[in-house]
Amino acid sequence: MRYYSTNDPNTTVTLREAVVRGLAPDRGLYMPNSIKRLGQEFFNEIHALSFQQIADEVAMAFFGEDLPETDIRRITEDTLNFDIPLVEVSPGIYSLELFHGPTLAFKDIGARFMARLLEYFIAHEEEKTHKGESVVNVLVATSGDTGSAVANGFLGVNGIHVYVLYPKGKVSPIQESQFTTLGHNITAVEVDGVFDDCQRLVKQAFMDAELRNHLVMTSANSINVARFLPQAFYYFYAYAQLRAFQLSGKAPEGEPVISVPSGNFGNLTAGLIAHRMGLPVKYFVAANNANDVFLKYLLTGTYCPQPTRQTLANAMDVGAPSNFARILDLYANSLEAIRNDIRGDAFTDEAIKDIIRDCYHHTGYILDPHGACAYEALRRHLKRNEPGIFLETAHPAKFKEKVDDILDTDIPIPQRLSAFMKGQKKTVAMSKHFPDFKEYLLQSSGE
Ligand SMILES: *Cc1c(COP(=O)(O)O)cnc(C)c1O
């Protein structure tokens, strides 16, 4: 499969180039040249298939021209060794719990898949550095969630070194422990600055000609096709589980409405791609926090990126969603077509608190602040006797202090999270000035 840049549909690259580059040289985002429709038989039988079988089918549609089937199966197997259950919260409303992976957040899935795919390319095509070693450097700036998922996804993967840049003192201890205690091929870089400084350092590194000559560098956020596309798998699996409920008379009939808590819109865009592959979805709801540029776009037709606002649902604090370019591309810039498939909603911090409280009191289900936006957006849009699914993107214990504060609870920290806290923190101290970071990268890669 060839991949084109959203800024230039006429120039295409291979999957490997798209993955290793991350962003296209013209600053566009890579899109697959064609999106295959899956057969009706697949959808007729989907309720009887395992997550693994579903993921293999979808992964073959994406990557089957580029990798042998046995390798694709091995990669999906390594990626998806945990369940993604669809849980009934109230009649007709289902939570797709995406948080049963190693760092209890949905980004685990894309990060793990990307790590295995890169590993495959390195093993097969030998990305040579100037010293003849095989190393691809993954640079990632994080305010918490992305860093932990990427670091854990890439831990121990041959030929890859990960640098996680994070703002000193601005990440919760539990999140910090998830990428500073790992060691091996993961280096945590503690930047004396804010998240925007970390992001700027990473961007400058990608643009620096001298660094590019010395190092192979890529990004691991949702601009990377290898992280973004595998997120389509669980939309199919959600549908499969819903079908099983419907066939046993437990769920309302009909195509589901799917609500997605959105920041950079990678997750939602993966759902749109699943829909394009034939997945029956009535429509999607893009649920936002106070960063509501997408909702404003739907309402007014004008897209105005905004400075980021800090909210309770901080993994969605994005004022200029990078995957917006992909959505425009998928719908050939048609506002009408976009409105047909996607509705929007947005919630203030006060609203998020009320939602978490109300849901807990009426159903007993504990939402995290991100899932809370999706849950309420779904409830507002869903009609009687329609089935609805919202994506629960993080375990509430990841936001324990906030959730306990709102609900007056003491939710237990899963053993997987507390285990990180016991590790030894190891970081590299860094100023927020690019020449210091550059010097460090050049030195550590030359060792
Ligand atoms: C990253 C993240 C989101 C937003 O996902 P996008 O793909 O950036 O829209 C939502 N919830 C949680 C918990 C996240 O970590």
PDBQT file of the ligand as one rigid body, heavy atoms in Angstrom, charges set to zero:
ROOT
HETATM    1  C1  LIG A 501      -4.978  10.647  24.220  1.00  0.00    +0.000 C 
HETATM    2  C2  LIG A 501      -6.232  10.487  24.977  1.00  0.00    +0.000 A 
HETATM    3  C3  LIG A 501      -7.476  10.918  24.464  1.00  0.00    +0.000 A 
HETATM    4  C4  LIG A 501      -7.603  11.639  23.128  1.00  0.00    +0.000 C 
HETATM    5  O1  LIG A 501      -7.347  10.794  22.027  1.00  0.00    +0.000 OA
HETATM    6  P1  LIG A 501      -7.055  11.452  20.592  1.00  0.00    +0.000 P 
HETATM    7  O2  LIG A 501      -6.765  10.290  19.709  1.00  0.00    +0.000 OA
HETATM    8  O3  LIG A 501      -5.876  12.360  20.765  1.00  0.00    +0.000 OA
HETATM    9  O4  LIG A 501      -8.268  12.198  20.204  1.00  0.00    +0.000 OA
HETATM   10  C5  LIG A 501      -8.621  10.687  25.202  1.00  0.00    +0.000 A 
HETATM   11  N1  LIG A 501      -8.563  10.096  26.411  1.00  0.00    +0.000 NA
HETATM   12  C6  LIG A 501      -7.395   9.671  26.947  1.00  0.00    +0.000 A 
HETATM   13  C7  LIG A 501      -7.406   9.044  28.290  1.00  0.00    +0.000 C 
HETATM   14  C8  LIG A 501      -6.197   9.853  26.258  1.00  0.00    +0.000 A 
HETATM   15  O5  LIG A 501      -5.043   9.444  26.806  1.00  0.00    +0.000 OA
ENDROOT
TORSDOF 0
